[in-house]
Amino acid sequence: MEKLLSYAANYGFPMVVCAYLLVRIEGKLEQVAGGINELSRIISSKLPN
């Protein structure tokens, strides 16, 4: 039981911070992916067929 509490104390905070950052960054990653898709579409429309 002591070992389990020790693991929770040592790894709990980093896990919470990591989860928070992942949730926060997820929206920005979706925006980046959308921008890349839009840029790809624009570039392909400018290329001669």
mmJSON file of the N, C-alpha and C atoms, coordinates in Angstrom:
{"data_MODEL":{"atom_site":{
"group_PDB":["ATOM","ATOM","ATOM","ATOM","ATOM","ATOM","ATOM","ATOM","ATOM","ATOM","ATOM","ATOM","ATOM","ATOM","ATOM","ATOM","ATOM","ATOM","ATOM","ATOM","ATOM","ATOM","ATOM","ATOM","ATOM","ATOM","ATOM","ATOM","ATOM","ATOM","ATOM","ATOM","ATOM","ATOM","ATOM","ATOM","ATOM","ATOM","ATOM","ATOM","ATOM","ATOM","ATOM","ATOM","ATOM","ATOM","ATOM","ATOM","ATOM","ATOM","ATOM","ATOM","ATOM","ATOM","ATOM","ATOM","ATOM","ATOM","ATOM","ATOM","ATOM","ATOM","ATOM","ATOM","ATOM","ATOM","ATOM","ATOM","ATOM","ATOM","ATOM","ATOM","ATOM","ATOM","ATOM","ATOM","ATOM","ATOM","ATOM","ATOM","ATOM","ATOM","ATOM","ATOM","ATOM","ATOM","ATOM","ATOM","ATOM","ATOM","ATOM","ATOM","ATOM","ATOM","ATOM","ATOM","ATOM","ATOM","ATOM","ATOM","ATOM","ATOM","ATOM","ATOM","ATOM","ATOM","ATOM","ATOM","ATOM","ATOM","ATOM","ATOM","ATOM","ATOM","ATOM","ATOM","ATOM","ATOM","ATOM","ATOM","ATOM","ATOM","ATOM","ATOM","ATOM","ATOM","ATOM","ATOM","ATOM","ATOM","ATOM","ATOM","ATOM","ATOM","ATOM","ATOM","ATOM","ATOM","ATOM","ATOM","ATOM","ATOM","ATOM","ATOM","ATOM","ATOM","ATOM"],
"id":[1,2,3,4,5,6,7,8,9,10,11,12,13,14,15,16,17,18,19,20,21,22,23,24,25,26,27,28,29,30,31,32,33,34,35,36,37,38,39,40,41,42,43,44,45,46,47,48,49,50,51,52,53,54,55,56,57,58,59,60,61,62,63,64,65,66,67,68,69,70,71,72,73,74,75,76,77,78,79,80,81,82,83,84,85,86,87,88,89,90,91,92,93,94,95,96,97,98,99,100,101,102,103,104,105,106,107,108,109,110,111,112,113,114,115,116,117,118,119,120,121,122,123,124,125,126,127,128,129,130,131,132,133,134,135,136,137,138,139,140,141,142,143,144,145,146,147],
"type_symbol":["N","C","C","N","C","C","N","C","C","N","C","C","N","C","C","N","C","C","N","C","C","N","C","C","N","C","C","N","C","C","N","C","C","N","C","C","N","C","C","N","C","C","N","C","C","N","C","C","N","C","C","N","C","C","N","C","C","N","C","C","N","C","C","N","C","C","N","C","C","N","C","C","N","C","C","N","C","C","N","C","C","N","C","C","N","C","C","N","C","C","N","C","C","N","C","C","N","C","C","N","C","C","N","C","C","N","C","C","N","C","C","N","C","C","N","C","C","N","C","C","N","C","C","N","C","C","N","C","C","N","C","C","N","C","C","N","C","C","N","C","C","N","C","C","N","C","C"],
"label_atom_id":["N","CA","C","N","CA","C","N","CA","C","N","CA","C","N","CA","C","N","CA","C","N","CA","C","N","CA","C","N","CA","C","N","CA","C","N","CA","C","N","CA","C","N","CA","C","N","CA","C","N","CA","C","N","CA","C","N","CA","C","N","CA","C","N","CA","C","N","CA","C","N","CA","C","N","CA","C","N","CA","C","N","CA","C","N","CA","C","N","CA","C","N","CA","C","N","CA","C","N","CA","C","N","CA","C","N","CA","C","N","CA","C","N","CA","C","N","CA","C","N","CA","C","N","CA","C","N","CA","C","N","CA","C","N","CA","C","N","CA","C","N","CA","C","N","CA","C","N","CA","C","N","CA","C","N","CA","C","N","CA","C","N","CA","C","N","CA","C","N","CA","C"],
"label_alt_id":[null,null,null,null,null,null,null,null,null,null,null,null,null,null,null,null,null,null,null,null,null,null,null,null,null,null,null,null,null,null,null,null,null,null,null,null,null,null,null,null,null,null,null,null,null,null,null,null,null,null,null,null,null,null,null,null,null,null,null,null,null,null,null,null,null,null,null,null,null,null,null,null,null,null,null,null,null,null,null,null,null,null,null,null,null,null,null,null,null,null,null,null,null,null,null,null,null,null,null,null,null,null,null,null,null,null,null,null,null,null,null,null,null,null,null,null,null,null,null,null,null,null,null,null,null,null,null,null,null,null,null,null,null,null,null,null,null,null,null,null,null,null,null,null,null,null,null],
"label_comp_id":["MET","MET","MET","GLU","GLU","GLU","LYS","LYS","LYS","LEU","LEU","LEU","LEU","LEU","LEU","SER","SER","SER","TYR","TYR","TYR","ALA","ALA","ALA","ALA","ALA","ALA","ASN","ASN","ASN","TYR","TYR","TYR","GLY","GLY","GLY","PHE","PHE","PHE","PRO","PRO","PRO","MET","MET","MET","VAL","VAL","VAL","VAL","VAL","VAL","CYS","CYS","CYS","ALA","ALA","ALA","TYR","TYR","TYR","LEU","LEU","LEU","LEU","LEU","LEU","VAL","VAL","VAL","ARG","ARG","ARG","ILE","ILE","ILE","GLU","GLU","GLU","GLY","GLY","GLY","LYS","LYS","LYS","LEU","LEU","LEU","GLU","GLU","GLU","GLN","GLN","GLN","VAL","VAL","VAL","ALA","ALA","ALA","GLY","GLY","GLY","GLY","GLY","GLY","ILE","ILE","ILE","ASN","ASN","ASN","GLU","GLU","GLU","LEU","LEU","LEU","SER","SER","SER","ARG","ARG","ARG","ILE","ILE","ILE","ILE","ILE","ILE","SER","SER","SER","SER","SER","SER","LYS","LYS","LYS","LEU","LEU","LEU","PRO","PRO","PRO","ASN","ASN","ASN"],
"label_asym_id":["A","A","A","A","A","A","A","A","A","A","A","A","A","A","A","A","A","A","A","A","A","A","A","A","A","A","A","A","A","A","A","A","A","A","A","A","A","A","A","A","A","A","A","A","A","A","A","A","A","A","A","A","A","A","A","A","A","A","A","A","A","A","A","A","A","A","A","A","A","A","A","A","A","A","A","A","A","A","A","A","A","A","A","A","A","A","A","A","A","A","A","A","A","A","A","A","A","A","A","A","A","A","A","A","A","A","A","A","A","A","A","A","A","A","A","A","A","A","A","A","A","A","A","A","A","A","A","A","A","A","A","A","A","A","A","A","A","A","A","A","A","A","A","A","A","A","A"],
"label_entity_id":["1","1","1","1","1","1","1","1","1","1","1","1","1","1","1","1","1","1","1","1","1","1","1","1","1","1","1","1","1","1","1","1","1","1","1","1","1","1","1","1","1","1","1","1","1","1","1","1","1","1","1","1","1","1","1","1","1","1","1","1","1","1","1","1","1","1","1","1","1","1","1","1","1","1","1","1","1","1","1","1","1","1","1","1","1","1","1","1","1","1","1","1","1","1","1","1","1","1","1","1","1","1","1","1","1","1","1","1","1","1","1","1","1","1","1","1","1","1","1","1","1","1","1","1","1","1","1","1","1","1","1","1","1","1","1","1","1","1","1","1","1","1","1","1","1","1","1"],
"label_seq_id":[1,1,1,2,2,2,3,3,3,4,4,4,5,5,5,6,6,6,7,7,7,8,8,8,9,9,9,10,10,10,11,11,11,12,12,12,13,13,13,14,14,14,15,15,15,16,16,16,17,17,17,18,18,18,19,19,19,20,20,20,21,21,21,22,22,22,23,23,23,24,24,24,25,25,25,26,26,26,27,27,27,28,28,28,29,29,29,30,30,30,31,31,31,32,32,32,33,33,33,34,34,34,35,35,35,36,36,36,37,37,37,38,38,38,39,39,39,40,40,40,41,41,41,42,42,42,43,43,43,44,44,44,45,45,45,46,46,46,47,47,47,48,48,48,49,49,49],
"pdbx_PDB_ins_code":[null,null,null,null,null,null,null,null,null,null,null,null,null,null,null,null,null,null,null,null,null,null,null,null,null,null,null,null,null,null,null,null,null,null,null,null,null,null,null,null,null,null,null,null,null,null,null,null,null,null,null,null,null,null,null,null,null,null,null,null,null,null,null,null,null,null,null,null,null,null,null,null,null,null,null,null,null,null,null,null,null,null,null,null,null,null,null,null,null,null,null,null,null,null,null,null,null,null,null,null,null,null,null,null,null,null,null,null,null,null,null,null,null,null,null,null,null,null,null,null,null,null,null,null,null,null,null,null,null,null,null,null,null,null,null,null,null,null,null,null,null,null,null,null,null,null,null],
"Cartn_x":[0.824,0.0,0.866,1.95,2.845,3.477,3.816,4.428,3.441,2.179,1.146,0.969,0.936,0.817,2.044,3.205,4.436,4.391,3.922,3.807,2.813,1.7,0.697,1.259,2.019,2.604,3.68,4.483,5.589,5.134,4.188,3.804,2.449,1.708,0.391,0.455,1.304,1.412,1.873,2.941,3.336,2.253,1.496,0.426,-0.674,-1.015,-2.048,-1.581,-0.346,0.189,0.211,0.632,0.68,-0.72,-1.685,-3.056,-3.592,-3.316,-3.76,-3.159,-1.86,-1.205,-1.725,-1.979,-2.519,-3.891,-4.741,-6.076,-5.974,-5.074,-4.924,-4.33,-3.381,-2.705,-3.56,-4.504,-5.301,-6.003,-6.59,-7.274,-6.327,-5.15,-4.172,-3.677,-3.521,-3.099,-4.158,-5.416,-6.491,-6.456,-6.151,-6.043,-4.873,-3.759,-2.59,-2.909,-3.558,-3.923,-4.87,-5.827,-6.741,-6.008,-5.067,-4.273,-3.429,-2.852,-2.049,-2.931,-4.108,-5.023,-5.446,-5.75,-6.149,-5.004,-3.815,-2.647,-2.394,-2.527,-2.353,-3.38,-4.627,-5.687,-5.395,-4.937,-4.628,-3.461,-2.426,-1.264,-1.645,-2.448,-2.829,-3.734,-4.505,-5.351,-4.529,-3.363,-2.508,-1.615,-1.39,-0.519,-1.224,-0.461,-1.085,-1.446,-2.533,-2.969,-2.262],
"Cartn_y":[-1.192,0.0,1.253,1.228,2.383,2.641,1.565,1.705,2.332,1.928,2.48,3.977,4.366,5.789,6.573,5.947,6.593,6.825,5.838,5.996,7.105,7.148,8.177,9.564,9.694,10.982,11.397,10.441,10.76,10.983,10.206,10.253,10.926,11.194,11.803,13.2,14.044,15.418,15.477,14.757,14.794,14.272,13.281,12.755,13.793,14.512,15.545,16.683,17.104,18.178,17.734,16.526,15.996,15.941,15.461,15.388,16.79,17.733,19.114,19.684,19.474,19.999,19.337,18.04,17.35,17.883,18.121,18.653,20.059,20.821,22.209,22.301,21.448,21.49,20.864,20.009,19.301,20.264,21.311,22.28,22.972,23.299,23.958,23.007,21.748,20.775,20.61,20.655,20.584,21.794,22.974,24.174,24.063,23.541,23.365,22.386,21.276,20.286,20.902,21.685,22.358,23.337,24.067,25.006,24.3,23.176,22.399,21.869,21.373,20.881,22.003,23.164,24.296,24.747,24.805,25.196,24.2,22.944,21.909,22.065,22.346,22.546,23.766,24.845,26.069,25.83,25.172,24.903,24.01,22.978,22.078,22.784,23.78,24.499,25.468,25.888,26.812,26.087,24.802,24.062,23.833,23.911,23.642,22.162,21.887,20.49,19.85],
"Cartn_z":[0.0,0.0,0.0,0.757,0.809,-0.554,-1.238,-2.558,-3.54,-3.456,-4.328,-4.071,-2.821,-2.485,-2.939,-2.834,-3.287,-4.797,-5.549,-7.007,-7.35,-6.664,-6.921,-6.625,-5.566,-5.208,-6.208,-6.651,-7.555,-8.987,-9.451,-10.855,-11.092,-10.074,-10.234,-10.817,-10.271,-10.751,-12.204,-12.581,-13.994,-14.935,-14.493,-15.341,-15.531,-14.483,-14.57,-15.475,-15.333,-16.171,-17.636,-17.894,-19.252,-19.857,-19.128,-19.62,-19.91,-19.04,-19.252,-20.53,-20.727,-21.919,-23.184,-23.136,-24.304,-24.683,-23.697,-23.968,-24.535,-23.996,-24.433,-25.835,-26.145,-27.436,-28.539,-28.178,-29.177,-30.14,-29.628,-30.475,-31.441,-30.96,-31.817,-32.901,-32.579,-33.584,-34.668,-34.299,-35.289,-36.213,-35.675,-36.493,-37.462,-36.985,-37.849,-38.971,-38.647,-39.666,-40.686,-40.246,-41.164,-42.069,-41.511,-42.304,-43.345,-42.986,-43.935,-45.06,-44.72,-45.754,-46.698,-46.147,-46.969,-47.863,-47.324,-48.108,-49.241,-48.948,-49.968,-51.082,-50.715,-51.704,-52.571,-51.972,-52.721,-53.669,-53.2,-54.05,-55.221,-54.959,-56.048,-57.059,-56.637,-57.59,-58.439,-57.953,-58.698,-59.7,-59.518,-60.419,-61.751,-62.855,-64.159,-64.291,-64.949,-65.118,-66.226],
"occupancy":[1.0,1.0,1.0,1.0,1.0,1.0,1.0,1.0,1.0,1.0,1.0,1.0,1.0,1.0,1.0,1.0,1.0,1.0,1.0,1.0,1.0,1.0,1.0,1.0,1.0,1.0,1.0,1.0,1.0,1.0,1.0,1.0,1.0,1.0,1.0,1.0,1.0,1.0,1.0,1.0,1.0,1.0,1.0,1.0,1.0,1.0,1.0,1.0,1.0,1.0,1.0,1.0,1.0,1.0,1.0,1.0,1.0,1.0,1.0,1.0,1.0,1.0,1.0,1.0,1.0,1.0,1.0,1.0,1.0,1.0,1.0,1.0,1.0,1.0,1.0,1.0,1.0,1.0,1.0,1.0,1.0,1.0,1.0,1.0,1.0,1.0,1.0,1.0,1.0,1.0,1.0,1.0,1.0,1.0,1.0,1.0,1.0,1.0,1.0,1.0,1.0,1.0,1.0,1.0,1.0,1.0,1.0,1.0,1.0,1.0,1.0,1.0,1.0,1.0,1.0,1.0,1.0,1.0,1.0,1.0,1.0,1.0,1.0,1.0,1.0,1.0,1.0,1.0,1.0,1.0,1.0,1.0,1.0,1.0,1.0,1.0,1.0,1.0,1.0,1.0,1.0,1.0,1.0,1.0,1.0,1.0,1.0],
"B_iso_or_equiv":[0.0,0.0,0.0,0.0,0.0,0.0,0.0,0.0,0.0,0.0,0.0,0.0,0.0,0.0,0.0,0.0,0.0,0.0,0.0,0.0,0.0,0.0,0.0,0.0,0.0,0.0,0.0,0.0,0.0,0.0,0.0,0.0,0.0,0.0,0.0,0.0,0.0,0.0,0.0,0.0,0.0,0.0,0.0,0.0,0.0,0.0,0.0,0.0,0.0,0.0,0.0,0.0,0.0,0.0,0.0,0.0,0.0,0.0,0.0,0.0,0.0,0.0,0.0,0.0,0.0,0.0,0.0,0.0,0.0,0.0,0.0,0.0,0.0,0.0,0.0,0.0,0.0,0.0,0.0,0.0,0.0,0.0,0.0,0.0,0.0,0.0,0.0,0.0,0.0,0.0,0.0,0.0,0.0,0.0,0.0,0.0,0.0,0.0,0.0,0.0,0.0,0.0,0.0,0.0,0.0,0.0,0.0,0.0,0.0,0.0,0.0,0.0,0.0,0.0,0.0,0.0,0.0,0.0,0.0,0.0,0.0,0.0,0.0,0.0,0.0,0.0,0.0,0.0,0.0,0.0,0.0,0.0,0.0,0.0,0.0,0.0,0.0,0.0,0.0,0.0,0.0,0.0,0.0,0.0,0.0,0.0,0.0],
"pdbx_formal_charge":[null,null,null,null,null,null,null,null,null,null,null,null,null,null,null,null,null,null,null,null,null,null,null,null,null,null,null,null,null,null,null,null,null,null,null,null,null,null,null,null,null,null,null,null,null,null,null,null,null,null,null,null,null,null,null,null,null,null,null,null,null,null,null,null,null,null,null,null,null,null,null,null,null,null,null,null,null,null,null,null,null,null,null,null,null,null,null,null,null,null,null,null,null,null,null,null,null,null,null,null,null,null,null,null,null,null,null,null,null,null,null,null,null,null,null,null,null,null,null,null,null,null,null,null,null,null,null,null,null,null,null,null,null,null,null,null,null,null,null,null,null,null,null,null,null,null,null],
"auth_seq_id":[1,1,1,2,2,2,3,3,3,4,4,4,5,5,5,6,6,6,7,7,7,8,8,8,9,9,9,10,10,10,11,11,11,12,12,12,13,13,13,14,14,14,15,15,15,16,16,16,17,17,17,18,18,18,19,19,19,20,20,20,21,21,21,22,22,22,23,23,23,24,24,24,25,25,25,26,26,26,27,27,27,28,28,28,29,29,29,30,30,30,31,31,31,32,32,32,33,33,33,34,34,34,35,35,35,36,36,36,37,37,37,38,38,38,39,39,39,40,40,40,41,41,41,42,42,42,43,43,43,44,44,44,45,45,45,46,46,46,47,47,47,48,48,48,49,49,49],
"auth_comp_id":["MET","MET","MET","GLU","GLU","GLU","LYS","LYS","LYS","LEU","LEU","LEU","LEU","LEU","LEU","SER","SER","SER","TYR","TYR","TYR","ALA","ALA","ALA","ALA","ALA","ALA","ASN","ASN","ASN","TYR","TYR","TYR","GLY","GLY","GLY","PHE","PHE","PHE","PRO","PRO","PRO","MET","MET","MET","VAL","VAL","VAL","VAL","VAL","VAL","CYS","CYS","CYS","ALA","ALA","ALA","TYR","TYR","TYR","LEU","LEU","LEU","LEU","LEU","LEU","VAL","VAL","VAL","ARG","ARG","ARG","ILE","ILE","ILE","GLU","GLU","GLU","GLY","GLY","GLY","LYS","LYS","LYS","LEU","LEU","LEU","GLU","GLU","GLU","GLN","GLN","GLN","VAL","VAL","VAL","ALA","ALA","ALA","GLY","GLY","GLY","GLY","GLY","GLY","ILE","ILE","ILE","ASN","ASN","ASN","GLU","GLU","GLU","LEU","LEU","LEU","SER","SER","SER","ARG","ARG","ARG","ILE","ILE","ILE","ILE","ILE","ILE","SER","SER","SER","SER","SER","SER","LYS","LYS","LYS","LEU","LEU","LEU","PRO","PRO","PRO","ASN","ASN","ASN"],
"auth_asym_id":["A","A","A","A","A","A","A","A","A","A","A","A","A","A","A","A","A","A","A","A","A","A","A","A","A","A","A","A","A","A","A","A","A","A","A","A","A","A","A","A","A","A","A","A","A","A","A","A","A","A","A","A","A","A","A","A","A","A","A","A","A","A","A","A","A","A","A","A","A","A","A","A","A","A","A","A","A","A","A","A","A","A","A","A","A","A","A","A","A","A","A","A","A","A","A","A","A","A","A","A","A","A","A","A","A","A","A","A","A","A","A","A","A","A","A","A","A","A","A","A","A","A","A","A","A","A","A","A","A","A","A","A","A","A","A","A","A","A","A","A","A","A","A","A","A","A","A"],
"auth_atom_id":["N","CA","C","N","CA","C","N","CA","C","N","CA","C","N","CA","C","N","CA","C","N","CA","C","N","CA","C","N","CA","C","N","CA","C","N","CA","C","N","CA","C","N","CA","C","N","CA","C","N","CA","C","N","CA","C","N","CA","C","N","CA","C","N","CA","C","N","CA","C","N","CA","C","N","CA","C","N","CA","C","N","CA","C","N","CA","C","N","CA","C","N","CA","C","N","CA","C","N","CA","C","N","CA","C","N","CA","C","N","CA","C","N","CA","C","N","CA","C","N","CA","C","N","CA","C","N","CA","C","N","CA","C","N","CA","C","N","CA","C","N","CA","C","N","CA","C","N","CA","C","N","CA","C","N","CA","C","N","CA","C","N","CA","C","N","CA","C","N","CA","C"],
"pdbx_PDB_model_num":[1,1,1,1,1,1,1,1,1,1,1,1,1,1,1,1,1,1,1,1,1,1,1,1,1,1,1,1,1,1,1,1,1,1,1,1,1,1,1,1,1,1,1,1,1,1,1,1,1,1,1,1,1,1,1,1,1,1,1,1,1,1,1,1,1,1,1,1,1,1,1,1,1,1,1,1,1,1,1,1,1,1,1,1,1,1,1,1,1,1,1,1,1,1,1,1,1,1,1,1,1,1,1,1,1,1,1,1,1,1,1,1,1,1,1,1,1,1,1,1,1,1,1,1,1,1,1,1,1,1,1,1,1,1,1,1,1,1,1,1,1,1,1,1,1,1,1]
}}}
